[in-house]
């Protein structure tokens, strides 16, 4: 029979630490989540489309729920578009 080497305790500890560190490095930061960035919040209701700039995704959702928007959407890191040229 061939000999099988059993992992030593120090190898198991190093493997566990490497796995733990890889998980910490690979885990995305909550602060870098795009929904935390300000953006343009659009609310369609009563036949008009209104935009409020500088809101996060959650703030946009709460605002549009409060205003009873028929439809709403949010564009990350963008200002409100004025839908025309020249102002």
Phi, psi and omega in degrees: 000144178284155180270134176256131178274134176268141180295139178280164182299319181294325177294319178296320179295315179297319178297317178297317178295319179296320178295317179298314180294323178296322178293322180290317180292321184279342182290127179290147179282137178296327181292336181271002181294126183302334181288349177271351180277149176287152180201193181263129182251116182254134179231124177253123179195142180064028178081005179237157176244118180246152180229138173237125183273158171078023178254146172283170180301313181295319178295323178295315180299316179296318180298314182289327175296319180292327181270002180054049178294141175290325182208145176214155174207160185228136179245115183293140173057024179239148174281171175291141178265134183271005175061023177193178180247147176088018174119000000 
